[in-house]
Amino acid sequence: MIVSKRFFLKYWIFIFLAFLTTGFISIYFINKNQTRGENLNLLKIPLLSLPTYQIKNQPNYSFLEKNFPQFQKEAWVFETKKQIFNNDEAIIIADKFNFKKEPIIEQDQNSNNIFYFWESEEFGNLSINLSKSEFNYTSKKGSGFMIPGRKRNLSSLNDAEDFAWNFIKEKGLLPLSENINLTLIKNQYYKDMESEIKELNSSQEADFIGLFFENKINNIKVKGVITNLFLGENLEVLQFNYSSLFSELKELGLYPLKNKNEILQVIKNNKTINDLKFIGDQTIIENDSQNIKSVDLDKIELVYLKTDIPQSYLQPIFFISGQAVLNDGRVAEVGIYLPAIKDQYLLK
């Protein structure tokens, strides 16, 4: 007992330092584990409601596995504030396209979407889907401008681009949030071949110009939102298609994203797809997914997705795409939407 007491008195400073060091090490590893584990301050996000098609065979993802891109480790989730046009907003949009009369109002029996329609001999027609916050405008010139064999005097693509930006700005349709950018992704000459629309490299034989835009949030593309403008001679507007993102987005938090191994594990065990579009405008029938012989996935993108069904949150999604071959030889484009945020932050 005496030896122990003398030992403690002699070496108390070393014992104290040992305890202090152990405490610091313990705190370090606790904090490190908390950083690697769940962030308890992040709200759990519900899964998106998406159409799904069952397939019999697991997709082949060998190309994707070997050519997997590098993604950021976290991305913002947003709370959405407003997703539909109200009556006043629809009337304001109509006024910007010179439609002054009361609209024809219809409700789709299947989707319950509410539509406002205007038609004018002078200005063409306008259709607004209030439920999906999108509209389609076709000018009188656009309704019947095609005259076979007629040579057209189309502007340069640079002039068309300048006109397009001014047109969108004039209609008050530029994104209001500093997080959202509207980007021109394609401008192209086109010729109407009756059975198909052909892309051309020059205006010499072209019938119209198409300009295609996409929204980006913090440089991440938004799918499910379109802005397309089609121009004829002398930069006359033939058609304009527009869908709104959201009038207001509130940052909810930065969420950690799935890594490569987690993504590939989901694909490996997956026997469903969310997108099925046949190449060549072939009709899709209900049971086509069951006739898929093989699926090859070769591309993955980090995107945000606006769905047809109202959503309370806008969350990052991995869009995995490729091609499918059916038993009858038809080829289809397929896609899988995989929640990008880690599973512990998802409500299932």
Secondary structure, DSSP 8 states (H G I E B T S, - for coil): -HHHHHHHHHHHHHHHHHHHHHHHHHHHHHHHHHHHS--TTS--EE------EE-SS--B-HHHHHT-----SEEEEEEE---S--HHHHHHHHHHTT--S--EEEE-TTT--EEEEEEETTTEEEEEETTTTEEEEE-HHHHS---TT-------HHHHHHHHHHHHHHTT-S--STTEEEEEEEEEEEEE-SS-EEEESSSSS-SEEEEEEEEEETTEEEET--EEEEE-GGG-EEEEEEE---S-EEEEEEEEB--HHHHHHHHHT--EESEEEETTS----TTGGGGEEEEEEEEEEEEEE--SS--SEE-EEEEEEEEEEETTS-EEEEEEEEE-B-GGGEE-
